[in-house]
């Protein structure tokens, strides 16, 4: 994949691209739409997970991640005409494994975190040339590990959670996280 143009690094607060005036920056409208899409996806998923936690605890939340999260991503991807999903350096579902570009961005995210950057603010966008030669807009936004995430992604898990994860994800790598770690990232691919 050949890099074409660095379009935006994200700045100071969650999901906020560097300040850009839509009239002077043609990427500003795209960035605003990307931000709204990530917020919608994250909000829908969070709502589903919170309802599952209340209804059946972490085991039910795992089922939501297993069944509902991919469905939400597929529905949004179809509606938008983009590819929307989640990925991680330590993925739980092999279908969410990062491609080479995503892996490189996730590794840079870890460097930025190590340098003291707030995980909530870590994001990156770039226009790249895809394998077929067409330009596409790629965007990733770090997902910080919150307290509730530790119920299914932490170092110490309830035995029922462990058993459910082992059954659904025999090659699970997404355990052992600590509060504030980069759990993964939302990722978007958009044709130019």
C-alpha positions in Angstrom: 0.0 0.0 0.0 1.5 3.3 -1.0 0.9 6.4 1.2 -0.5 9.3 -0.8 -1.1 12.2 1.6 -1.2 12.6 5.4 -4.5 14.3 6.0 -5.0 14.7 9.7 -3.6 13.8 13.1 -6.1 14.2 15.9 -5.6 16.6 18.7 -6.8 17.3 22.1 -10.1 15.7 23.0 -11.8 12.4 22.1 -12.8 12.2 18.5 -11.8 15.8 17.7 -9.8 16.3 14.5 -7.4 19.2 14.3 -9.4 22.3 13.9 -10.4 22.8 10.3 -12.6 25.2 8.6 -14.8 23.4 6.0 -14.4 26.3 3.6 -10.6 26.2 3.7 -10.0 22.4 4.3 -11.8 20.0 1.9 -11.2 17.2 4.4 -13.1 19.0 7.2 -16.5 17.8 6.1 -15.2 14.2 5.7 -13.6 14.4 9.2 -16.8 15.6 10.7 -18.8 12.8 9.1 -16.2 10.2 10.3 -16.3 11.6 13.8 -20.1 11.3 13.9 -20.0 7.8 12.5 -17.5 6.6 15.1 -19.6 8.2 17.8 -22.8 6.6 16.5 -21.1 3.1 16.3 -19.5 3.4 19.7 -22.7 4.8 21.3 -24.8 2.0 19.8 -22.3 -0.7 20.9 -21.9 0.8 24.4 -25.7 0.9 24.8 -26.1 -2.7 23.8 -23.2 -3.7 26.2 -24.6 -1.8 29.1 -28.1 -3.4 28.6 -26.4 -6.8 28.4 -24.4 -6.2 31.6 -27.6 -5.3 33.4 -29.5 -8.2 32.0 -27.0 -11.0 32.4 -23.6 -9.6 33.5 -20.3 -10.0 31.6 -21.2 -13.4 30.0 -24.2 -11.7 28.3 -22.0 -8.8 27.3 -19.6 -11.3 25.6 -22.5 -12.6 23.6 -23.3 -9.0 22.5 -19.7 -8.5 21.3 -19.8 -11.9 19.5 -23.1 -11.4 17.8 -24.4 -7.8 17.9 -21.1 -5.8 17.4 -20.4 -7.4 14.0 -24.0 -6.9 12.9 -23.9 -3.2 13.9 -20.6 -2.7 12.0 -22.1 -4.5 8.9 -25.3 -2.4 9.0 -23.4 0.8 9.3 -20.9 -0.2 6.6 -23.7 -1.0 4.2 -25.6 2.2 5.0 -22.5 4.4 4.6 -20.8 2.5 1.8 -17.7 2.3 3.9 -15.9 -0.4 5.9 -16.5 0.2 9.6 -15.1 -2.0 12.3 -12.8 -2.6 15.3 -9.3 -4.0 15.4 -6.6 -4.6 17.9 -3.0 -5.7 18.3 -4.5 -8.3 20.7 -7.6 -9.3 18.9 -10.3 -11.5 20.3 -12.0 -12.4 17.0 -9.6 -13.3 14.2 -12.0 -11.6 11.8 -11.0 -8.3 13.3 -7.2 -8.8 12.9 -5.5 -5.7 11.7 -4.2 -5.4 8.2 -0.7 -4.0 7.6 -1.7 -0.4 7.6 -3.9 -0.8 10.8 -1.1 -2.7 12.6 1.4 0.1 11.8 -1.1 2.7 13.1 -1.8 0.7 16.3 1.9 0.4 17.0 2.2 4.2 16.6 -0.8 4.6 18.9 1.2 2.6 21.6 4.2 4.9 21.0 2.0 8.0 21.4 0.6 6.6 24.6 4.1 5.8 25.9 5.0 9.4 25.2 2.2 10.6 27.5 -0.6 11.3 25.0 -4.1 10.8 26.4 -5.5 7.6 24.9 -8.9 9.3 24.6 -7.4 11.7 22.1 -5.4 9.3 20.0 -6.6 9.0 16.4 -5.1 9.1 12.9 -6.3 9.6 9.4 -4.6 9.3 6.0 -5.4 9.0 2.3 -3.7 5.9 0.9 -3.5 4.0 -2.3 -5.2 0.7 -1.9 -4.1 -2.6 -3.5 -6.2 -1.9 -6.6 -4.7 1.5 -7.0 -7.7 3.4 -5.9 -7.3 6.1 -3.2 -9.1 5.6 0.0 -9.5 7.5 3.3 -8.4 5.5 6.3 -9.2 6.5 9.8 -8.5 4.9 13.2 -9.5 6.1 16.7 -8.0 4.4 19.8 -10.4 2.6 22.2 -9.2 3.1 25.8 -9.7 0.3 28.3 -12.3 1.5 30.8 -13.2 -0.1 34.2 -16.1 -2.0 32.7 -13.9 -3.4 29.9 -11.8 -5.2 32.5 -14.7 -7.6 33.3 -14.0 -9.3 29.9 -10.5 -8.0 29.0 -8.7 -7.7 32.3 -6.0 -9.8 33.9 -8.3 -11.4 36.4 -11.5 -12.8 35.0 -14.5 -14.6 36.6 -14.3 -18.3 35.8 -17.7 -18.1 33.9 -16.3 -15.3 31.7 -13.2 -17.3 31.0 -15.2 -20.4 30.1 -17.5 -18.3 27.7 -14.5 -16.7 26.1 -12.7 -20.0 25.6 -15.8 -21.5 24.0 -16.5 -18.5 21.6 -12.9 -17.5 20.9 -10.5 -20.4 21.2 -7.6 -18.1 20.0 -8.5 -15.1 22.2 -5.6 -12.7 22.8 -7.6 -9.9 24.2 -7.0 -10.5 27.9 -4.6 -9.0 30.4 -5.5 -5.3 29.8 -5.3 -2.7 32.5 -7.2 0.5 33.0 -6.1 3.1 30.5 -4.5 0.7 28.0 -5.3 0.9 24.3 -7.8 -1.9 23.9 -7.9 -1.5 20.2 -9.3 1.0 17.7 -12.3 1.8 15.6 -11.3 1.7 12.0 -12.9 3.1 8.8 -12.0 2.7 5.2 -13.8 5.1 2.8 -13.4 5.3 -1.0 -12.3 8.7 -2.1 
